[in-house]
Amino acid sequence: MKMTAAQNHREIEPFSVVELFAGIGGFALAFERRGFHVTDQVEIDPYCLAVLSKRFPESRKHTDVKD
């Protein structure tokens, strides 16, 4: 029996995403709406980090891409 694309999609685990230079998380929001899992975000600006912490409490935050 051949599976449809929708059935196939449900069996695949979501891809993980690391958002670099995250700002306030616009790309992360779009990725999550498409079923991706945002694991880490990198942003140096303190205000943006505060927004990210509120919007995406489950993802790890970093202030330097070398961390």
N, C-alpha and C positions, 0 to 999 in steps of 0.2 A: 504494500500500500504506500503510495507516494504522499509525503507530507507537504502541506502548503507552507508558504514562506512565513505566515503568521504562527503556525504550529512550531516550525523550526526555530523561530525567534524566541519563543518562550522557554525553550530548553537550553539556550545559550546563556551563560552567566554574563552579567553586564561588564563592559570594559571599564577599567579604572583610568581616571584622568588626574593629572597633576596640572594645576593652573599656575603658570608663571606670570609675574607682573599682573596680579589678579585685579587690582583696582577694587571695585565694590562687588565683583563677582558676576558680571554680566555673562561671560562665557560659561562659567560654572552653572549658572541658572539654566542656560540653554542646553548644556550637556545633560543635566539632571532631567530636564523635561523630555529629552530623547532617550532616557533610560540608562545613561552612563552613571558611574559612581565616582564622585570627586573625592579623592583620598587626601590630597595635600594642596595647599595654596601658598604662594609666595608673594608677599607684598611688604614694602618697606614703610609706607606711610601709616602712622598711628591711627588716624581717623578711618582710613580704609580697613585696617585690621579690626577695628572695633565693629565696623559694619559687617565684615566677613564673619566675625565671631558670633554675631547675632543671627545672621542669615544661614550660616553653615556651621553649626556647633559641632558636628560630627567629624569635620575634616581637620587635619593637623595644619597649623599655621607656621610659616617660616618667614623670617625677614631678610634672608640672604639665599640666593640660589645655590650657594656652596654648602649650605647646611644639609 
